[in-house]
């Protein structure tokens, strides 16, 4: 049986390792399904305790001949969407990207 501290240690070590969950579990003698349960519990616990954060957005007026909406993020990432996209869908997308 592992303690909550050991579980968090393994989760953080896996995140820093660059390995898939399965590979990390193999290398550390952990059951992959058990590790997945640890991850689910960890995410649920930490989501409730994290304050909401905002993504900075700059709105610039630009005429686009293609009729599209471009979201330009830091790091030079650009997401181009059709202009007729649902505002509700876009809001859900931005929540997921947070």
Backbone as CSV, one residue per row, in Angstrom:
resi,resn,N_x,N_y,N_z,CA_x,CA_y,CA_z,C_x,C_y,C_z
1,UNK,0.851,-1.183,0.000,0.000,0.000,0.000,0.894,1.243,0.000
2,UNK,0.518,2.213,-0.789,1.317,3.438,-0.860,0.595,4.565,-0.137
3,UNK,1.381,5.467,0.409,0.813,6.627,1.098,0.445,7.696,0.067
4,UNK,-0.415,8.635,0.442,-0.734,9.739,-0.482,0.515,10.504,-0.922
5,UNK,1.487,10.623,-0.027,2.723,11.336,-0.381,3.505,10.580,-1.449
6,UNK,3.536,9.258,-1.318,4.233,8.437,-2.319,3.528,8.523,-3.667
7,UNK,2.212,8.561,-3.645,1.449,8.667,-4.894,1.770,9.979,-5.602
8,UNK,1.749,11.079,-4.839,2.057,12.388,-5.425,3.497,12.408,-5.925
9,UNK,4.411,11.798,-5.178,5.801,11.721,-5.629,5.886,11.050,-6.997
10,UNK,5.213,9.901,-7.139,5.256,9.168,-8.414,4.585,9.969,-9.538
11,UNK,3.490,10.638,-9.236,2.806,11.433,-10.264,3.719,12.539,-10.767
12,UNK,4.358,13.250,-9.840,5.250,14.348,-10.246,6.494,13.819,-10.957
13,UNK,6.997,12.678,-10.498,8.157,12.076,-11.164,7.795,11.650,-12.577
14,UNK,6.598,11.080,-12.747,6.148,10.689,-14.093,6.024,11.915,-14.985
15,UNK,5.409,13.000,-14.472,5.235,14.210,-15.275,6.576,14.767,-15.728
16,UNK,7.583,14.684,-14.892,8.906,15.214,-15.236,9.716,14.255,-16.109
17,UNK,9.296,12.994,-16.160,10.093,11.977,-16.848,10.025,12.050,-18.373
18,UNK,8.909,12.536,-18.909,8.735,12.527,-20.359,8.310,11.165,-20.891
19,UNK,8.089,10.207,-19.999,7.666,8.873,-20.402,6.141,8.784,-20.452
20,UNK,5.649,7.793,-21.172,4.219,7.505,-21.106,3.941,6.934,-19.719
21,UNK,2.665,6.948,-19.321,2.324,6.375,-18.023,2.720,4.904,-17.966
22,UNK,2.443,4.183,-19.048,2.755,2.751,-19.074,4.256,2.511,-18.907
23,UNK,5.078,3.281,-19.604,6.532,3.109,-19.510,7.032,3.454,-18.111
24,UNK,6.507,4.538,-17.541,6.913,4.918,-16.180,6.549,3.808,-15.198
25,UNK,5.340,3.269,-15.333,4.896,2.203,-14.434,5.777,0.962,-14.575
26,UNK,6.116,0.582,-15.800,6.990,-0.578,-16.015,8.342,-0.370,-15.329
27,UNK,8.923,0.833,-15.528,10.248,1.117,-14.971,10.242,1.180,-13.449
28,UNK,9.080,1.482,-12.858,9.017,1.656,-11.407,8.212,0.568,-10.704
29,UNK,7.865,-0.482,-11.428,7.165,-1.610,-10.825,5.773,-1.273,-10.320
30,UNK,5.085,-0.374,-11.020,3.738,0.034,-10.616,2.700,-0.568,-11.560
31,UNK,1.529,-0.828,-11.033,0.418,-1.287,-11.850,-0.160,-0.081,-12.593
32,UNK,-0.246,-0.166,-13.916,-0.688,0.975,-14.733,-2.125,1.392,-14.413
33,UNK,-2.996,0.424,-14.150,-4.392,0.768,-13.818,-4.468,1.469,-12.472
34,UNK,-3.694,1.006,-11.524,-3.658,1.659,-10.210,-3.123,3.080,-10.352
35,UNK,-2.070,3.236,-11.156,-1.502,4.571,-11.377,-2.535,5.491,-12.017
36,UNK,-3.311,4.965,-12.955,-4.375,5.752,-13.581,-5.403,6.212,-12.559
37,UNK,-5.729,5.351,-11.601,-6.650,5.745,-10.527,-6.043,6.842,-9.663
38,UNK,-4.742,6.739,-9.373,-4.060,7.790,-8.618,-4.151,9.118,-9.358
39,UNK,-3.934,9.070,-10.684,-3.982,10.291,-11.496,-5.370,10.918,-11.455
40,UNK,-6.393,10.097,-11.586,-7.766,10.605,-11.581,-8.064,11.295,-10.245
41,UNK,-7.697,10.650,-9.147,-7.911,11.232,-7.824,-7.116,12.527,-7.674
42,UNK,-5.865,12.505,-8.113,-4.994,13.685,-8.020,-5.581,14.859,-8.805
43,UNK,-6.005,14.600,-10.042,-6.574,15.675,-10.871,-7.847,16.236,-10.253
44,UNK,-8.726,15.358,-9.781,-9.980,15.814,-9.174,-9.726,16.641,-7.928
45,UNK,-8.774,16.229,-7.116,-8.444,16.952,-5.889,-7.835,18.304,-6.207
46,UNK,-6.902,18.327,-7.163,-6.196,19.576,-7.452,-7.029,20.552,-8.272
47,UNK,-7.980,20.065,-9.042,-8.856,20.977,-9.789,-9.692,21.811,-8.841
48,UNK,-10.175,21.183,-7.766,-11.018,21.885,-6.800,-10.243,22.932,-6.023
49,UNK,-8.935,22.745,-5.862,-8.145,23.642,-5.037,-7.377,24.696,-5.824
50,UNK,-7.467,24.652,-7.140,-6.741,25.635,-7.947,-7.646,26.816,-8.251
51,UNK,-7.130,28.024,-8.043,-7.936,29.194,-8.396,-8.097,29.292,-9.912
52,UNK,-9.185,29.875,-10.316,-9.420,30.063,-11.746,-8.347,31.007,-12.296
53,UNK,-7.937,30.757,-13.501,-6.947,31.631,-14.122,-7.487,32.115,-15.453
54,UNK,-6.982,33.221,-15.881,-7.418,33.819,-17.137,-6.299,33.724,-18.154
55,UNK,-6.680,33.598,-19.393,-5.728,33.599,-20.488,-5.767,34.987,-21.109
56,UNK,-4.621,35.676,-21.178,-4.638,37.009,-21.771,-4.975,36.944,-23.261
57,UNK,-5.868,37.806,-23.680,-6.302,37.851,-25.071,-6.232,39.289,-25.542
58,UNK,-5.693,39.495,-26.724,-5.658,40.809,-27.342,-6.586,40.773,-28.551
59,UNK,-7.513,41.717,-28.600,-8.457,41.778,-29.714,-7.997,42.874,-30.657
60,UNK,-7.773,42.491,-31.906,-7.342,43.435,-32.931,-8.339,43.372,-34.077
61,UNK,-8.726,44.525,-34.561,-9.623,44.563,-35.712,-8.809,44.240,-36.955
62,UNK,-9.236,43.221,-37.669,-8.533,42.834,-38.879,-9.565,42.250,-39.829
63,UNK,-9.524,42.671,-41.056,-10.447,42.150,-42.053,-9.854,40.875,-42.617
64,UNK,-10.630,39.815,-42.558,-10.177,38.538,-43.081,-11.072,38.153,-44.241
65,UNK,-10.500,37.939,-45.388,-11.273,37.582,-46.566,-11.858,36.179,-46.480
66,UNK,-11.287,35.338,-45.652,-11.740,33.951,-45.568,-12.926,33.775,-44.637
67,UNK,-13.327,34.820,-43.911,-14.432,34.694,-42.980,-14.099,33.763,-41.828
68,UNK,-12.940,34.007,-41.206,-12.518,33.136,-40.117,-12.165,33.955,-38.887
69,UNK,-12.073,33.262,-37.777,-11.693,33.852,-36.504,-10.344,33.264,-36.137
70,UNK,-9.363,34.127,-35.863,-8.033,33.645,-35.493,-7.761,34.003,-34.046
71,UNK,-7.360,33.005,-33.268,-6.939,33.218,-31.894,-5.424,33.072,-31.873
72,UNK,-4.731,34.178,-31.590,-3.273,34.173,-31.543,-2.844,34.154,-30.082
73,UNK,-2.152,33.112,-29.685,-1.732,32.930,-28.302,-0.246,33.190,-28.191
74,UNK,0.213,33.317,-26.955,1.646,33.473,-26.748,2.344,32.214,-27.243
75,UNK,3.587,32.338,-27.593,4.313,31.199,-28.137,4.051,31.016,-29.615
76,UNK,3.459,31.990,-30.249,3.190,32.006,-31.689,2.238,30.902,-32.137
77,UNK,1.363,30.443,-31.234,0.347,29.464,-31.615,-0.859,30.219,-32.154
78,UNK,-1.421,29.737,-33.256,-2.586,30.359,-33.866,-3.651,29.289,-34.083
79,UNK,-4.855,29.587,-33.654,-5.982,28.698,-33.874,-6.960,29.443,-34.769
80,UNK,-7.214,28.912,-35.965,-8.116,29.552,-36.915,-9.403,28.740,-36.989
81,UNK,-10.514,29.438,-36.769,-11.830,28.805,-36.733,-12.772,29.514,-37.694
82,UNK,-13.800,28.833,-38.164,-14.779,29.486,-39.032,-15.475,30.631,-38.293
83,UNK,-15.790,31.703,-38.988,-16.398,32.881,-38.372,-17.773,32.583,-37.787
84,UNK,-18.468,31.604,-38.332,-19.822,31.298,-37.869,-19.851,30.325,-36.686
85,UNK,-18.715,30.119,-36.045,-18.642,29.176,-34.921,-19.527,29.645,-33.763
86,UNK,-20.094,28.699,-33.054,-20.972,28.991,-31.926,-20.186,29.612,-30.772
87,UNK,-20.646,30.728,-30.225,-19.958,31.343,-29.076,-19.907,30.396,-27.873
88,UNK,-20.940,29.582,-27.687,-20.943,28.629,-26.574,-19.837,27.586,-26.763
89,UNK,-19.693,27.089,-27.999,-18.661,26.102,-28.280,-17.279,26.702,-28.056
90,UNK,-17.091,27.938,-28.523,-15.806,28.607,-28.354,-15.500,28.804,-26.877
91,UNK,-16.506,29.174,-26.107,-16.312,29.333,-24.646,-15.886,28.022,-24.003
92,UNK,-16.512,26.912,-24.397,-16.139,25.597,-23.850,-14.719,25.227,-24.257
93,UNK,-14.352,25.542,-25.498,-12.998,25.265,-25.968,-11.980,26.019,-25.137
94,UNK,-12.241,27.303,-24.885,-11.296,28.111,-24.114,-11.186,27.605,-22.673
95,UNK,-12.292,27.107,-22.117,-12.226,26.518,-20.762,-11.327,25.293,-20.770
96,UNK,-11.437,24.472,-21.811,-10.619,23.267,-21.892,-9.137,23.590,-22.077
97,UNK,-8.835,24.665,-22.763,-7.450,25.038,-23.016,-6.795,25.668,-21.798
98,UNK,-7.571,26.065,-20.824,-7.044,26.722,-19.631,-6.200,25.827,-18.823
